[in-house]
């Protein structure tokens, strides 16, 4: 998980709980520490910038900000609804 220490990973879970920050899925064994503001856009490894994320949300968010990711997910949902209505 981004080379974070075990202690930092435990702090992330204590701060945010053991559910995915984005979708609410219960995190059992495998999870990622996601940068709310991606490092590629100036984010840091500070605790205030790290949240627990399931593998699916982490993989789909890539290096997007939350707003960019939500916009992308809405676009995908709208396209799906349009094609299947």
C-alpha positions in Angstrom: 0.0 0.0 0.0 2.2 2.8 -1.3 5.0 1.8 1.1 3.1 3.1 4.2 4.1 1.7 7.5 1.8 -0.7 9.4 1.3 2.0 12.1 0.1 4.5 9.5 -2.3 1.9 7.9 -3.8 1.3 11.4 -4.2 5.0 11.9 -6.1 5.3 8.6 -8.5 2.6 9.6 -8.9 4.2 13.1 -9.7 7.5 11.5 -12.1 6.3 8.9 -13.4 2.9 10.0 -12.9 -0.4 8.2 -15.2 0.3 5.2 -14.2 1.7 1.9 -14.4 5.5 2.1 -16.0 5.6 -1.4 -18.5 2.8 -1.7 -18.9 1.6 1.9 -17.9 -2.0 1.3 -16.6 -3.7 4.4 -12.8 -4.1 4.1 -11.7 -7.5 5.2 -8.1 -8.2 4.3 -7.2 -6.5 1.1 -7.5 -2.7 0.8 -5.5 0.2 -0.4 -4.7 3.5 1.1 -6.0 6.0 -1.4 -4.8 9.6 -1.8 -7.8 11.9 -1.8 -5.8 14.4 -3.6 -3.5 12.3 -5.8 0.2 12.6 -5.4 0.4 13.4 -9.1 -1.7 16.5 -8.4 0.2 17.7 -5.3 -1.2 15.3 -2.7 0.9 14.0 0.1 1.1 10.9 2.4 -0.3 13.0 5.3 -3.1 11.1 7.2 -5.6 13.8 6.3 -5.0 12.9 2.6 -5.3 9.1 3.0 -8.5 7.0 3.2 -9.2 3.3 3.1 -10.3 2.1 -0.3 -11.4 -1.2 -1.7 -9.4 -2.5 -4.7 -12.3 -1.7 -7.1 -12.7 1.9 -6.1 -9.0 2.4 -5.9 -8.5 1.0 -9.4 -11.3 3.1 -10.9 -10.3 6.3 -9.2 -6.7 6.2 -10.7 -5.1 9.6 -10.2 -8.4 11.5 -10.3 -9.6 13.9 -7.6 -12.9 12.9 -6.0 -14.8 15.4 -8.1 -13.2 14.2 -11.3 -13.9 10.6 -10.3 -17.5 11.3 -9.5 -18.0 13.1 -12.8 -16.5 10.1 -14.6 -18.7 7.6 -12.7 -21.8 9.7 -13.5 -20.9 9.7 -17.2 -20.5 6.0 -17.2 -23.8 5.5 -15.4 -25.7 7.9 -17.8 -24.2 6.1 -20.8 -25.3 2.7 -19.4 -28.8 3.9 -18.6 -29.1 5.5 -22.1 -28.0 2.3 -23.8 -30.2 0.0 -21.6 -33.4 2.0 -21.5 
